[in-house]
């Protein structure tokens, strides 16, 4: 297992360096400084007036532009997690709570970074569906010129590390099975402002390798593909602070190990509601 972990982190570092070096020349002309992650964060130009009155005009009118600078989001998750194929009622799922944090920045030159982390503490039905899920991703983002009807689009490219631990008790009871996924991803976020409301949606498609650890049973690996989708709306209490609710859906189409007694490759779905608040986005 130690050798697998060393290989996993070596791949993370190697892919990160390869992506940075290959796209630097391409974007340096169109987005000056776009590959310099921190040198262009000019905090002196951001007034951070958290409690200023909300801007109610539509984006793009009267020289009003989307927010720039550092942003932060917190969402509480209430999701349904699908069961393994070997579980009773495998077509069903079980509810659990979790948290998601998003943070990053967007510069005045319309490029930035987005980092996002997930944590699900369940489900916790011991002999049917039990486990936990962790995910962390880093994305390079850009903001394109405004589309018709006030819509903006922010494409992104990045890396994600995800881990799912299946702790379902089986007979005879083995150690839990651990999925460690290194994924490349492409996606984007589209949004529009209407009065004190922001309507938004984001989508990501990802694929990569999953190293499956089974304790004292032989380990194995799978290719894994999937995607993530959200659709939500936010209400601006002040210029910089909003509360929002969204439908959140993540799907792994193949490659997930759920049964430690076999070298399984299954799909898995998280789907439900996210509600929380946003600062300066």
Secondary structure, 3 states (H helix, E strand, C coil): CHHHHHHHHHHHHHHHHHHHHHHHHHHHHHCCCCCCCCCCCCHHHCCCCCCCCCCCCCCCCCCCCCCCEEEEEEEEEEEEEECCCCCCCCCCEEEEEEEEEEEEEECCCCEEEEEEEEEECCCEECCCEEEEEEEEEEEEEECCCCCHHHEEEEEEEEEEEEEEEECCCCCCCCCCEEEEEEEEEEEEEEEEEECCEEEEEEEEEEEEEEEEEECCEEEEEEEEEEEEEEEEEEEECCCCEEEEEEEEEEEEEEEECCCCCCCCCEEEEEEEEEEEEEECC
